[in-house]
Amino acid sequence: MFYIGIDIGSTAAKVAVFKGDKLEKYFVMPTGWSSVETANTIKDKLNLLGINNENSKVVATGHGRVSVPYADKTITEITCHGKGANYLLCSDCTVIDIGGQDTKVIV
């Protein structure tokens, strides 16, 4: 089973592909003018890797998360950051996200 994280921001889209706990593939691409087009390009790249709806779970976040119709779940960036920081550090911390449209800080 593959676990895919897709962050479509206002200026860049980032994709992480995990198989179990191992990072298998990671790529970054410009979002361009259309989040929908970016999401379709990402799906095409995943299909080339042999990843499809039957063998993966996809979570989308970011400005363009609603443009990923094949996502099993969408979450806000702040939720994603909080869960990621907790997973990586297992302790209290501060997260600063400087994005293309806004900046967020959580403690």
Secondary structure, 3 states (H helix, E strand, C coil): CEEEEEEECCCEEEEEEEECCEEEEEEEEECCCCHHHHHHHHHHHHHHCCCCCCCEEEEEECCCHHHCCCCCEECCHHHHHHHHHHHHHCCCCCEEEECCCCEEEEC
